[in-house]
Amino acid sequence: MTQELVSKEGLGNRTILCQTLMGKKKKQADVIPLKLKTKDRQVISGSHYSKGHANAVILAHGFFNNKDVYLFKKLSEDLSEFYDVVTFDFRGHGKSSGLFEWTSHEDQDLTEVIAYTKAQGYNRIGLLGFSLGAAVALIVASQNKDIHSVIAVSAPVDFWQIDYHFWEPEMLEDLKLNIGYKGIGKGVRPGNPFLAKIRPLDVVAQISPTPVFFIHGSMDWLIKPRHSEKLFEQAGEPKRIKIIPDAGHAEKIYDTHPREFLTLCREWLDQTLEER
C-alpha cells in the first residue's frame, strides 16, 4: 500500500505547523490531579493540563506505561500548547488501583475520564491512544459519541493477533525506552489475560461518523502495520492512515519523529475538532 491514505483533502500547512510546534515558547499549564471511580470501583488516577483552551484531548497510554513517565508527560505538555489535555493511568498502571486486564475492562477507565472531561464544558473532545490504549480508545469510541475525533497509534486488530517479533532489531531499540530517565516509573500489575475481550476490528466501523486517524511505524516489531491497514479498511468515513517510515512501536514514534508526529496529530485534531 502507499505510505498514506486520506479520505478527505489534505490538512493545512505543515511548514507553519512545524514552526509553531517546535519554536513557540511554552506557557506552563495548571496540572490538576484527578481521582475518578469506575463502575467496578477501581480508582483511576489522572492529570488535567488546563490552559483554558476551548477543546480537550485525552491521552490513553499503552501497556507498561503511565501518565507520569517521561514521554507521556512531555507529550501532554507539548499538546497543551493547543488543547487542554487529560491524561490518566489505566488500572494496574501507575497510581491507579487494580490489575491490568488486557482491554477486557479498561473501557470503564476511559469512560470515566471522558465523562469527567465532558463535564468541564469543553466544546469538543479528541482521543489519542497508543498500542493497547489505542485498542481501548477504538472500542470506547465505537460506543461513546462524546468523543469527536480519534487518533489510534499502533493499534491491534485483536489482542490475540499481536505479533511479538522479538528477533527484530527494532525490539532492542524499543527496550531502550525502559532504561534510563525515559524508563523511570514504568511498570504494570498484570491481571488475567484470558478474560473475554472486544476485538477492535469488530467494532471499528461503528466509530463513524466520528473521524478516526490510524498512525503506525513501518518498523513496529510488536504490532505490525497490517493491523492499522486492516482497521482502516474496515472503518467508516471520515478516516485516514499514515505509515511512518523507519518508525517503531507506539510512543517510540513520538520519541524518534517528534516533529512529524506532533504535526500529524495537530493537523488532524485542528480539522476534526472544528465546530461542524
C-alpha positions as CSV (number, residue, x, y, z in Angstrom):
1,M,0.0,0.0,0.0
2,T,1.1,3.6,-0.3
3,Q,2.6,5.3,2.7
4,E,-0.5,7.4,3.3
5,L,-4.2,7.3,2.5
6,V,-6.6,10.1,3.3
7,S,-10.3,10.1,2.9
8,K,-10.6,13.9,2.7
9,E,-8.5,16.6,1.2
10,G,-5.1,17.5,2.7
11,L,-5.0,19.2,6.1
12,G,-3.4,22.6,6.5
13,N,0.1,23.9,6.1
14,R,2.7,21.6,7.5
15,T,5.6,24.1,7.5
16,I,3.7,26.6,9.6
17,L,2.6,23.9,12.0
18,C,6.1,22.6,12.4
19,Q,7.4,26.1,13.2
20,T,4.6,26.7,15.7
21,L,5.0,23.3,17.4
22,M,8.8,23.4,17.7
23,G,9.6,27.1,18.1
24,K,7.0,28.6,20.3
25,K,7.9,29.5,23.9
26,K,5.6,27.4,26.2
27,K,3.4,28.7,28.9
28,Q,3.1,26.3,31.8
29,A,-0.2,24.6,32.2
30,D,-2.0,24.2,35.5
31,V,-1.9,20.5,36.3
32,I,-4.9,19.4,38.3
33,P,-4.6,15.9,39.9
34,L,-7.7,13.6,39.4
35,K,-9.1,10.6,41.2
36,L,-12.0,9.0,39.4
37,K,-14.0,5.9,40.4
38,T,-15.2,3.4,37.8
39,K,-18.4,1.3,37.9
40,D,-16.5,-1.6,39.2
41,R,-15.0,0.6,41.9
42,Q,-11.4,1.0,40.6
43,V,-9.8,4.3,41.4
44,I,-8.3,5.9,38.3
45,S,-5.5,8.5,38.7
46,G,-5.4,11.3,36.2
47,S,-3.9,14.7,35.4
48,H,-5.7,17.6,33.8
49,Y,-3.4,20.0,32.0
50,S,-5.6,23.2,32.0
51,K,-4.8,26.3,30.0
52,G,-8.3,27.4,29.2
53,H,-8.4,26.1,25.6
54,A,-11.8,25.5,24.0
55,N,-11.1,21.9,23.2
56,A,-9.5,19.0,25.1
57,V,-7.5,15.9,24.1
58,I,-7.5,12.7,26.2
59,L,-4.3,10.6,26.2
60,A,-4.6,6.8,26.7
61,H,-1.2,5.1,27.2
62,G,-0.3,1.5,26.4
63,F,0.9,-1.5,28.3
64,F,3.7,-0.9,30.9
65,N,3.4,2.9,30.7
66,N,1.5,5.6,32.7
67,K,0.7,9.3,32.6
68,D,3.8,10.3,34.6
69,V,6.6,8.6,32.6
70,Y,8.9,10.9,30.6
71,L,7.4,10.6,27.1
72,F,3.8,10.9,28.1
73,K,4.4,13.9,30.4
74,K,6.4,15.5,27.5
75,L,3.6,14.8,25.0
76,S,1.0,16.2,27.4
77,E,3.0,19.4,27.8
78,D,3.5,19.7,24.0
79,L,-0.2,19.2,23.2
80,S,-1.3,21.5,26.0
81,E,0.0,24.4,23.9
82,F,-3.0,23.9,21.7
83,Y,-5.6,21.9,23.7
84,D,-6.3,21.2,27.3
85,V,-5.1,17.7,28.0
86,V,-6.5,15.0,30.3
87,T,-4.2,12.0,30.8
88,F,-4.6,9.1,33.2
89,D,-3.3,5.7,34.3
90,F,-5.2,2.6,33.2
91,R,-6.0,0.2,36.1
92,G,-2.9,-1.8,37.0
93,H,-0.6,1.0,36.0
94,G,0.9,4.0,37.8
95,K,-1.2,5.4,40.6
96,S,-4.5,3.7,39.6
97,S,-5.8,0.8,41.6
98,G,-6.4,-2.8,40.5
99,L,-4.8,-5.1,37.9
100,F,-4.5,-4.5,34.2
101,E,-7.0,-6.8,32.4
102,W,-5.6,-6.6,28.9
103,T,-8.5,-4.4,27.4
104,S,-11.3,-6.5,29.0
105,H,-12.4,-3.9,31.5
106,E,-10.3,-0.9,30.7
107,D,-13.1,0.7,28.7
108,Q,-14.6,1.6,32.1
109,D,-11.5,3.6,33.0
110,L,-11.6,5.6,29.8
111,T,-15.4,6.1,30.0
112,E,-15.0,7.8,33.4
113,V,-12.2,10.0,32.0
114,I,-14.4,11.0,29.1
115,A,-17.3,11.8,31.5
116,Y,-15.0,14.0,33.6
117,T,-13.7,15.8,30.6
118,K,-17.2,16.4,29.2
119,A,-18.3,17.8,32.5
120,Q,-15.6,20.5,32.2
121,G,-17.6,22.2,29.4
122,Y,-15.2,21.8,26.5
123,N,-16.6,22.4,23.0
124,R,-15.2,19.2,21.6
125,I,-13.0,16.3,22.8
126,G,-10.3,14.3,21.0
127,L,-8.9,11.0,22.0
128,L,-5.3,9.9,21.3
129,G,-4.4,6.2,22.2
130,F,-1.3,4.1,22.0
131,S,-1.0,0.4,21.4
132,L,-3.4,-1.4,23.8
133,G,-4.5,2.1,24.9
134,A,-5.4,2.6,21.2
135,A,-7.4,-0.6,21.2
136,V,-9.4,0.6,24.2
137,A,-9.8,4.0,22.5
138,L,-11.3,2.4,19.4
139,I,-13.6,0.2,21.5
140,V,-14.9,3.1,23.6
141,A,-15.2,5.5,20.6
142,S,-17.5,2.9,18.9
143,Q,-19.9,3.2,21.8
144,N,-19.4,6.8,23.2
145,K,-20.4,9.7,20.9
146,D,-19.0,12.3,23.4
147,I,-15.7,11.8,21.5
148,H,-15.4,14.0,18.4
149,S,-12.1,12.7,17.0
150,V,-9.8,9.7,17.4
151,I,-6.1,9.0,16.7
152,A,-5.1,5.4,17.2
153,V,-1.3,4.8,17.3
154,S,-0.1,1.3,16.7
155,A,-3.5,-0.2,17.4
156,P,-4.0,-4.0,17.1
157,V,-6.9,-5.6,15.3
158,D,-7.2,-8.3,18.1
159,F,-5.2,-8.8,21.3
160,W,-4.6,-12.4,20.3
161,Q,-3.0,-11.4,17.0
162,I,-0.2,-9.3,18.4
163,D,3.0,-10.2,16.5
164,Y,5.8,-10.3,19.2
165,H,8.7,-10.4,16.7
166,F,11.3,-10.3,19.4
167,W,14.1,-11.2,17.0
168,E,13.8,-7.9,15.0
169,P,16.5,-5.2,15.7
170,E,13.8,-2.6,16.5
171,M,12.8,-4.6,19.5
172,L,16.2,-3.8,21.1
173,E,15.7,-0.1,20.2
174,D,12.3,-0.2,21.8
175,L,13.7,-1.6,25.0
176,K,15.9,1.5,25.4
177,L,12.7,3.4,26.4
178,N,12.6,1.2,29.5
179,I,16.0,2.1,30.8
180,G,17.5,5.4,31.9
181,Y,15.3,8.5,32.5
182,K,12.8,7.5,29.9
183,G,12.0,4.3,31.8
184,I,11.6,5.8,35.3
185,G,8.2,4.9,36.7
186,K,7.2,2.3,34.1
187,G,5.6,-1.0,35.2
188,V,2.4,-2.9,35.3
189,R,0.4,-5.1,37.8
190,P,-1.0,-7.7,35.3
191,G,-4.3,-9.5,35.7
192,N,-5.9,-12.4,33.9
193,P,-5.2,-12.1,30.1
194,F,-7.9,-14.8,29.3
195,L,-11.0,-12.7,30.1
196,A,-13.4,-12.0,27.3
197,K,-12.4,-9.0,25.1
198,I,-14.0,-7.0,22.3
199,R,-11.9,-7.0,19.2
200,P,-11.2,-3.6,17.7
201,L,-11.6,-5.0,14.2
202,D,-15.2,-6.0,15.1
203,V,-16.3,-2.5,16.2
204,V,-14.1,0.0,14.3
205,A,-16.9,0.5,11.7
206,Q,-19.2,1.7,14.4
207,I,-17.0,4.7,15.2
208,S,-18.2,6.6,12.1
209,P,-19.2,9.4,11.7
210,T,-16.6,10.2,14.3
211,P,-13.3,10.8,12.4
212,V,-10.5,8.3,13.0
213,F,-6.8,8.5,12.1
214,F,-4.5,5.5,12.2
215,I,-0.8,6.1,12.7
216,H,1.7,3.2,12.6
217,G,5.5,2.8,12.4
218,S,6.8,0.8,9.4
219,M,9.3,-0.9,11.7
220,D,6.9,-1.9,14.5
221,W,8.1,-5.2,15.8
222,L,5.2,-5.8,18.2
223,I,2.1,-4.8,16.2
224,K,2.8,-4.9,12.5
225,P,1.4,-2.1,10.2
226,R,-1.0,-4.6,8.7
227,H,-3.1,-4.1,11.9
228,S,-3.7,-0.4,11.1
229,E,-4.2,-1.2,7.4
230,K,-7.0,-3.7,8.3
231,L,-8.6,-1.3,10.8
232,F,-8.5,1.5,8.2
233,E,-10.1,-0.8,5.6
234,Q,-12.9,-1.7,8.0
235,A,-13.5,1.8,9.4
236,G,-16.2,4.1,8.0
237,E,-15.7,7.7,6.8
238,P,-14.0,10.1,7.6
239,K,-10.8,8.2,8.1
240,R,-7.0,8.5,7.4
241,I,-4.0,6.3,7.7
242,K,-0.3,7.2,7.9
243,I,2.5,4.6,8.0
244,I,5.7,6.4,9.1
245,P,8.9,5.1,7.5
246,D,11.7,4.0,9.9
247,A,9.5,4.4,12.9
248,G,8.8,1.8,15.6
249,H,6.0,1.0,18.1
250,A,3.5,3.4,19.7
251,E,5.2,6.2,21.7
252,K,8.6,5.3,20.1
253,I,7.2,7.2,17.0
254,Y,6.9,10.4,19.1
255,D,10.4,9.7,20.6
256,T,12.2,9.4,17.3
257,H,9.9,11.5,15.0
258,P,8.6,14.2,17.3
259,R,8.2,17.0,14.7
260,E,6.3,14.7,12.2
261,F,4.2,13.1,14.9
262,L,3.1,16.3,16.5
263,T,2.3,17.9,13.2
264,L,0.2,14.9,12.1
265,C,-1.7,15.0,15.4
266,R,-2.3,18.7,15.3
267,E,-3.4,18.8,11.7
268,W,-5.9,16.1,12.3
269,L,-7.2,17.4,15.6
270,D,-7.5,21.0,14.4
271,Q,-9.6,20.0,11.5
272,T,-11.8,17.4,13.2
273,L,-12.4,19.3,16.4
274,E,-13.7,22.3,14.5
275,E,-17.4,23.0,15.1
276,R,-19.5,21.5,12.3
